Amino acid sequence: MINRKTLSLLAPPFAVMKHGCASCTAAPIAVFWLASLVSIGYGLVGGVLGSPGRSWTEIFLGIILWVIAAAWARLVIGGVTEDTQAKQNSPLQRRVVPGTDEPEPFEEARKAH
């Protein structure tokens, strides 16, 4: 079985779908990852100009996009893990419960009209 770090490096959208919040960020991460695959593949066959050999600019751009997708996936997985474990820095620990004695915010506006 592939662990979280390896999966987030090899296939970031699948790592987020399995260990993170799939409905939140899997689609944007998948867009970056697929763009990186296309860019690398396009660079291997000659790039924009179709020149013989490789286009290192497109390959480098694809690698950068892949690194962004992998880092994003690691951040999402780390955040979800922190939230589910409810550590001290988790947003779940810093929720503000609304007071029951506070008036409804739009009540004054309704009375004015």
C-alpha positions as CSV (number, residue, x, y, z in Angstrom):
1,M,0.0,0.0,0.0
2,I,1.3,3.4,-0.9
3,N,1.6,5.9,1.9
4,R,0.2,9.5,1.9
5,K,3.5,11.2,1.0
6,T,4.3,8.9,-1.9
7,L,0.8,9.1,-3.3
8,S,0.7,12.9,-3.0
9,L,4.0,13.1,-4.9
10,L,3.1,10.6,-7.7
11,A,-0.7,11.3,-8.1
12,P,-1.8,14.4,-6.1
13,P,-5.5,14.3,-7.0
14,F,-5.8,10.7,-6.0
15,A,-4.1,11.4,-2.7
16,V,-6.5,14.1,-1.9
17,M,-9.5,11.9,-2.9
18,K,-8.2,9.1,-0.6
19,H,-6.8,11.0,2.4
20,G,-8.1,14.6,2.1
21,C,-11.2,16.6,1.2
22,A,-12.2,15.3,-2.3
23,S,-15.1,17.7,-2.6
24,C,-13.0,20.7,-1.7
25,T,-9.8,20.6,-3.7
26,A,-9.4,17.4,-5.8
27,A,-10.7,19.1,-9.0
28,P,-8.3,22.1,-8.9
29,I,-5.4,19.9,-8.0
30,A,-6.3,17.6,-10.8
31,V,-6.2,20.5,-13.2
32,F,-2.7,21.4,-12.2
33,W,-1.6,17.8,-12.3
34,L,-3.1,17.1,-15.7
35,A,-1.7,20.4,-17.1
36,S,1.7,19.3,-15.9
37,L,1.4,15.9,-17.6
38,V,0.3,17.6,-20.9
39,S,3.2,20.1,-20.6
40,I,5.8,17.4,-20.0
41,G,4.4,15.2,-22.8
42,Y,4.2,18.2,-25.2
43,G,7.8,19.2,-24.3
44,L,9.1,15.7,-25.0
45,V,7.8,15.8,-28.6
46,G,9.2,19.2,-29.5
47,G,7.0,21.8,-27.8
48,V,5.3,24.8,-29.4
49,L,7.6,25.1,-32.4
50,G,7.6,21.4,-33.1
51,S,11.4,21.4,-33.3
52,P,13.3,18.1,-33.3
53,G,14.3,17.1,-29.8
54,R,12.9,18.2,-26.6
55,S,11.6,21.6,-25.5
56,W,13.0,22.0,-22.0
57,T,10.9,25.1,-21.3
58,E,7.7,23.1,-21.5
59,I,9.2,20.2,-19.5
60,F,10.3,22.6,-16.8
61,L,6.9,24.3,-16.7
62,G,5.3,20.8,-16.4
63,I,7.6,20.0,-13.5
64,I,6.8,23.3,-11.7
65,L,3.0,22.6,-12.1
66,W,3.5,19.0,-10.8
67,V,5.4,20.4,-7.7
68,I,2.6,22.9,-7.1
69,A,0.0,20.1,-7.3
70,A,2.0,17.9,-5.0
71,A,2.6,20.6,-2.4
72,W,-1.1,21.6,-2.5
73,A,-2.1,18.0,-2.0
74,R,0.2,17.7,1.0
75,L,-1.2,20.9,2.6
76,V,-4.8,19.7,2.1
77,I,-4.0,16.2,3.6
78,G,-2.2,17.8,6.5
79,G,-5.0,20.2,7.2
80,V,-7.7,17.5,7.0
81,T,-5.6,15.3,9.3
82,E,-5.2,18.1,11.8
83,D,-8.9,18.9,11.7
84,T,-10.0,15.2,12.2
85,Q,-7.5,14.9,15.1
86,A,-8.7,18.2,16.6
87,K,-5.3,19.4,17.6
88,Q,-4.8,22.7,19.3
89,N,-4.1,24.6,16.0
90,S,-7.1,23.1,14.3
91,P,-9.9,25.4,13.2
92,L,-12.3,23.0,15.0
93,Q,-10.8,24.2,18.3
94,R,-11.2,27.9,17.5
95,R,-14.9,27.9,16.7
96,V,-16.9,30.8,18.0
97,V,-20.3,29.9,19.3
98,P,-22.9,32.7,18.6
99,G,-24.5,34.1,21.7
100,T,-28.2,33.4,22.2
101,D,-28.9,36.8,23.7
102,E,-27.8,38.7,20.6
103,P,-30.5,40.2,18.4
104,E,-31.1,39.1,14.9
105,P,-28.8,41.1,12.6
106,F,-31.4,42.2,10.1
107,E,-34.1,43.0,12.7
108,E,-33.3,46.7,12.8
109,A,-33.5,47.0,9.0
110,R,-36.9,45.3,8.9
111,K,-38.3,47.7,11.5
112,A,-37.0,50.7,9.6
113,H,-39.1,49.9,6.5
